[in-house]
Amino acid sequence: MNKRNALQLIAAGAFSVGAVGLLGACSEKKPEFRGVDITGADYARDVPLADHNGQQRSLQDFRGKVVVVFFGYTQCPDVCPTTLQELAEVKQSLGKDGDRLQGIFVTVDPERDTPELLKAYMANFDPTFLALRGSPEQLAAVAKDFKIYYKKVDGKTPTSYTMDHSAGSYVYDPAGRLRVYHRYGSGAQALASDVRVLLQEAG
């Protein structure tokens, strides 16, 4: 075999290996989520707020768990309790893997939602779920990062106001990366399915 033929064979071999590598990369199956896949999003990066026990929190605290973050307030008549109840159902449906799910509730009404009230409220759904609270300025910064809308709507008395707010859940994988957004009304089954996908992915 002359040198030219040898080089041609090497080049052909390199091409075929490269082609196989490319095919392998193309055939990697992306996870099929029931919610909106927002993997790689550059927002909703952290929740640097204190929980209802007074402990400063970060998403890094929950490494190894799927984390679901939802914004609301304790006097919310329907959306908030429904979302938290569904999240509790998801945890129960996971069986022994339920310990690998962390629910996070961020209040958009720190004026009325005291740490004591938040702790009692979360106990209605699951005692392991945490409520986070911050000053109006801290809340504004976190809400901006999460692209969350909230607004105070005056009631008949100064304390009977309600809060308009975005009603969706942000789902993070066990490595702390934002992966899925669930719109309100998606249901517990859809959320449970996506939580299982992320847990299986992490191994």
N, C-alpha and C positions, 0 to 999 in steps of 0.2 A: 504494500500500500504506500503510495507516495504521500508526500507531506500535504499536498493540496486536498487529496481525498480524505485524509485524516482530519484536516480542519473542517471540511464540510460535514463529516460525521459528528464532530464535536458540536458544531453550530446547530445541527439538526437536533442533537440530544438536548442542548440547552433550550432550544425552542420548545421541544415537547415537554420538558420539565416546567418551563415557564407557563405553557398553555395549561398544563394540569393544575399548576398553582392558581392561575386565574380562574379556571373552572371551579376549583375548590372554594375560592373566595366568593364566587358568584352564587354557589349553591348553599352557602350558609343561610339557614332558615331563620328569618326574623320571628320573634315571638308574636303570636296573634292575640292582641288585647281586645277586650270587649269595650274598654274605654278609649279615649283619644290618646294615641301614642305621641308623647312629647319628649321622647328620649333625646338628650343633647340640648334641651332648652337652657338658655342662659339667664333664667329668672327663677324666682322662688328658691333662692339658694340656702336660706337658713331662717330659723325662728329664734333669734337671740332675746328671749323673754323669760321672765320668772314663771315657774309653775305655781299651782295653787298651794303648794307646800313651802313656797318661798325660795325654791332652788332655781338658780339660773340655768337655763337649758339651751341646748344646741342640737341640731340633727345628729351630730357626731356621737351624742350620748346613746343613740339607739342603733349603733352599728350591729349588724347581724339580724336585724328585724326589718320587716316591711313596715313603713311608717305611712299613715294616712292623716293628712292635715286638712282641717275644715275650719272655716271662720263663721262665727255666729254669736248669739247672746242668749242668756238663760231665760229671758222673758219672751223669746221667739215662740209664736203660737203653733207652728207646724213644721216648717222646713228643718229647723235645728234638731228637735227631738226625733223627727223621722230619720234624719241622717245618722244620728248617734245610735238609734235603735237598730238600724240596718248594720252599722259597723259592729255592734255587739253580736248580732246574728252571724255575721261573717266570722268573727272570732270563734264562736261556738261551733260553727260548721267545720272549722279547721281541725277540731279534735286536739290531739297532742301538739299540733303545730300552732295552736292558738296563742301560745306564749311567744311566738315569733312575729306577732302583729302588735303594733303600738298605735293607738288612737290619740291624736293631738287635736284639741279644740282651742282655737284662739278667739277670745272674746273681742268683739268690736264695740263693747259697751263697758269699758273699765270703770265708768262713773258709778254704775249700779252693781256690776259684777265683782263683788269683793272676793278675796281668796277663800273665805269660809263658805260663801254661797256657791262658788265654783266647785269646791270640793264636794259639797253635798249634791250638787247637780250631777256631777260625773258619776257619783255612786249609784245614781238611778239607772245607769246604763252598764257600766263596768268599772269597778274600783281601780283597775290598772290604767284606765284612760287618764290622760293628763289635760288639764285646762291651763292655758298660758294667758298671762295678763301683763300689760305694760302701761306706761304713761301714755297720754294722748300723742305725744311726739314719737315715742317708740312704736306705738301701734301704726301711726301714719307711715313710718319708714318701712316697716315690715309689709304692710298692705300694698305699698307702692311696688316693692320688690315682687310681690305675688300677683300684681295686677288685680288686686281686690278693690271693689267699689263698696263703700259703706257711707250711709248718711243718716243723720238723726231726723226723725219726722215728729214734729211737735204733737202732743196729745192735748186733752182738755185741761190737764194740770201739768205743772212743771216736771213731775216724776212719772207721768203716764205716757211718755213718748215711746215710739217704736223705732226700730233701726231697719232701714233698707240696706240689703247687703248681697254681695255675690254668693251664690249657693252651689259651689262645686267642691270636689275633694281632690287633693293632690297626693299622688301615690309615689313613694320612694322605695327603691330596692334596698336589700340588706347592706349594700355598699354605700348608701346615702345619696344615690343619684336619682334625680327626678325622672320618672319614667312614664306615668300615665295621669291623665286628668279625667275624672268622672263627673259628668254633669248631674245635677240634682234630678232624681227620678229614674236614674239608670237601674236602680234596684240592687238588693243584696247579692243576688246570684251572679250578676255581672262583675261586681267588685270582688266577690270571693274567687271567681275564676281567674281574675288578673293577679290577685294576691298569690294564688297557688302557682301560677306561671313564674312569678318573680322568686318565690321560695324554691321552686324546682331548679330554676336557672342558677341560683346561688349554691345549690347542693346541700 
